Amino acid sequence: MSADSVADVKREILVRHLEAWAPAALHRARRATYAHGYADTTAALAEAAARVFTEQSDLVRGRELTMVAVGTDLTDVDARLKALPAGAGLTVHTVPGSTPERLGVALRAAGAVRVPLLGFLDAGEPPGAAVLEALATGKPAEALIVLPPSTPVPAMRTALREAGFPLAAAVELAASDDPGEILMYATTLGKSLEAFKDLLWAVDEYAGVRYRDPGDPERHLLDISLTPHPGPLRRELLARLAEAGEATVTELRTYALTETVYRAADATRVLHTLLDAGAVTRRPEQGRLGGDVVIAPA
């Protein structure tokens, strides 16, 4: 039951993101590419992704949207995708072979370099540098990556930066007290990261599934809500201030957006409560809590 619920959350996050990504990408450029790696083990998710595109045929008409599905055994994927109605302007390529070996070749063959590119990977293991670099060739480039439980998120952030993704966010999908799968989103655009964070907290709740912030040492479980519990963010902002000595509101908002599961607006809300509680000070002491206001531990 829990495994099914986690799968439902992953599918909803992917579908919602694709519903927003496709029109934005095709507004930005005449061509865009979606890459679905390890399609042999995620056939249902590949079908769900393709269905998003076929249902948005009016948006695709007059543009070129390419879906590339790579996997070792694509028998099930081929059958699922062929059963879907054809979408105007949509081209689907299924490429047999190991995703790490074939993804880059498949993307180059599809003309995915320097066009909007979104990749989805659910491999059961952290992707290597070659896979990440292939996805980073998009302009802009985005990636949704599902990682096994207890994957070191800082090391993955470093790998993403080295591959060409300067911005990333991570969330643990928790169905029990045990470590859960980690979903990472990487992008080259700050606005895309903000939009993904909004989507993350807006998805429907599924039985038994909650979020954890991988950076929270207390592993606090968070209900999926438009107003998430602020406890982990409060601890992480205080730890950040204790390490740095002081920081501007803009720096703390950016930290929340890029290094925690929270949004920038959540950081502003938490800073107000910390100031009211006397846990931090501000400079100047009066006025609006603008981006240049300096926050320090009390």
Secondary structure, 3 states (H helix, E strand, C coil): CHHHHHHHHHHHHHHHHHHHHHHHHHHHCCEEEEEEECCCCCHHHHHHHHHHHHHCHHHHCCCEEEEEEEECCCHHHHHHHHCCCCCCCEEEEEEECCHHHHHHHHHHHCCCCCCCEEEEEECCCCCCHHHHHHHCCCCCEEEEEEECCCCCHHHHHHHHHHHCCCEEEEEEEECCCCCCEEEEEEECCHHHHHHHHHHHHHCCCCCCCEEECCCCCCCCCECCCCCCCCHHHHHHHHHHHHHHCCEEHHHHHHHHHHHCCCCHHHHHHHHHHHHHHCCEEEECCCCCCCCCCEEEEC
